[in-house]
Structures are given as C-alpha cells and as structure tokens.
Amino acid sequence: MAGIPFSQSQAHSALYGATRTAELFCTIVNRWRNLGGWPPTLASKSGDF
C-alpha cells in the first residue's frame, strides 16, 4: 500500500525497523498534507504560540 520495499531477512534489525518506520511516517504525513493536510495555525494577537 505505501510502496515501501520490505526485506524479511532484515526485519529483525533495529536500524532497519527504525528506518522503515520513519519512511512510513513521512509517507503518511506527506500524503495527508497533499490531500489538504491540516489548516495553518493562526497567530494570537499577543504573539504567543
């Protein structure tokens, strides 16, 4: 679904898992943003965030 390649032989490596998780997260966020994402936040009048 996400189009991210997966290697069964490397699946138990912590580095491989972390890399694939980060790639999946970025794919999800980028797709969400491309579909309209979240509205921009409005700055308050006092300048606080």
Buried (B, 14 or more C-beta within 10 A) or exposed (E): EEEEEEEEEEEEEEEBEEEBEEEEEEBEEEEEEEEEEEEEEEEEEEEEE
